[in-house]
Amino acid sequence: FEWRWADIAAECERFLGPNGFGGVQISPPNDHIVLNNPWRPWWQRYQPIGYNLCSRSGSENELRDMITRCNNVGVNIYVDAVINHMCGAGGGEGTHSSCGSWFSAGRRDFPTVPYSHLDFNDNKCRTGSGDIENYGDSNQVRDCRLVGLLDLALEKEYVRGKVVDFMNKLIDMGVAGFRVDACKHMWP
């Protein structure tokens, strides 16, 4: 959790592979918001800005190298994939992301994907706040914002296509599978 890609690669070669470990789950590898208050919390990785592969664990090339090195010693890589939402609605506007990508949470504008206001569930949620207010209501759980995170409209073919492109890129790089974050907040 939160390891740098180079350190995971070394651990695969030095310990995990030789000792018969079959896999490692890694933190979300994609562009995420950078928060300063509190200072760089672990959960900022769960607030994506886009699907470019750079995070505080390292660059896309370092990720690719780690996947290859781990696979070469028999250790599969499983990605913690955040595909239900983007950053929080109060995430502001600017380039305060792990890749330095510009975004505007308030305008629902994430140009590196690209996603716009049309790609979110803001008009589908039936609560006054736009957030989940009753976790016993499956419609709220799936159509409203989880703790203020901008909920993607996954029923839209365009949005699903962007998610598929992201996941297929990781598969092409050699990952073995995914842990899908917040999957109970998505319609089956």
N, C-alpha and C positions, 0 to 999 in steps of 0.2 A: 504494500500500500504506500503510494507516494514515492517509490524508489525511482531513481534516474535510470533511463534505459541502459546506459553503459554498465551500471552496477548490477542490474538484473542479468544482463548477458554474462558478466563475470561470474555471478552466483550460479547460473545454469552450468557453466563450464567447470567451475571449481567444486561445487557441492551437489546441486540438484541432479544433474545428469548422472554423475558417477554413483550416486546413492539411490538411483532408481525412481526418482520423482518424475511423474508423468506430465505435470502441467503447472502453470502459474497464471493466476488472474492478475491483470494489470489495471491500474487506474485509468480513467478515461483519457485517451491520447489526443483528443482534439482541442482546438482553440476554445478557450474559456475566459470568462470575465476575470479580471484581477481586482481583488478587493483589498482595501487598506484599513478598514475599520469593521471588524477586527482585522489584524494584519495577516494577510495571506492564509485564511483558514483552509483546511483540507476540503471543505465542501464547495469551494469556488470551482473545483474541477467538475462539479455536477451542474454548472450553469454555463452551457455552451454558448458560444458566439457564432460558431460555424463549424465546418467539418475539415478544415485544414489541420494537418497532423503536426502540431507543435504545442507543447505544454511545458510546464515546469519540469517535467521528466526528461525533456529533450526534443530534438528536431525530428522531422520525418526520416531523414537519413539515419539518425541514431536509432529510431524505432525499427526501421527496416533491418539494420545490422543486428539489433538485439533479437528480433524474431528469427532471423537466419541462424545466428549463433546458438540460440536455445534449441531450435528445431534440429540442428546438426548433432546435438548431444541427446536427442530423444525427449526434449521437454517441449510440450505444446504450450502455446500462448492463448489465453482467453481474455478478451477485451471486455471491460466494464463499459457498455454502450449506453449513452444517454440520448434517447431518441424521442422521448415523450414531450420534451419542452426545450426552451432556450433559457436564457438568464432571467432573473427576476424583473418584474415590471418596473421596479424602481432602480434598475441598473444604470440609468443615465445614458449619456451619449458621449462618444469619443473613441479613443484607441486604447483604452485600458483593458486590453485582452492579452492573452499569452502569446499570440502571434503579432500583436500590434495592429490588428484589423479594426477598422472603423465600424461602429454599429450605433443604432439608436433604439434602446429598449422602449422608450416612450412612443415612438412612431412605428414600432414593430418592424424596423428596417435592419436587415442582416444581409448586406450586399455580397458577402463572400459565398453565400449558399447559392443563389439569393432567396431570401424569404422577405415577404412584405406583410402588411396588416391583413391581407387576404388569406394568409396561411395559418392563422391562429383561431382559437375557439372563443374569442372574446364575445361574439354575438350569439354563441350557442349556449353559454352558461346562463342559468336562470337565477343566480343569486345577485343581490344588490352590490356586493363587493367584488364580484368576479372570481372570488376565491371559493374553495370548498368550505362550506359552513356546517355541513352535516355528512360525516363520513359513513352514515348508514344509508345514504341516498346514492345509489350507483350512478345515476346521471350526473350528479355533482362531482363525484369522485373521478369520472371520466371526461367530463366536459368543462370543468372549472380549473382554475389555477391551484396547484399544489403549493402552499406557502408562498404565493405570489409569483411563482415561476410561469413564464409565458407558455401556455399550453398549445402545442401544435395540433392542427386540424388533420390528424392522421387518416381521416376518411377521404381526404383529397388525393387523387392520383399523383398530382405534382409533388406534394409533400412526401408521400410514400416513395416516389421515385428518387428524391434527394436522399432519403434515409437508405434506400437500397444501394445507391451509388456509393455512399460512405461505407456501408458494411461490405460491399463487394470489393472495394479498394483494399480493405483490411484483409479480406480472404485472399485476394490476389497476392498480398504481401506475405501470406503464409500463416495467418492466425487460424487456430483450430475451431474457435467458437466464441460465443458471447454470453455474458451475463447482462440481461436487459434491465437497466435501472427503471424503477417506477412502473413496471409492466402492469400492475393492478390498476393504474390510472389510464389504461388504454382499452378501447373496445376490442373484444376478441375478433 
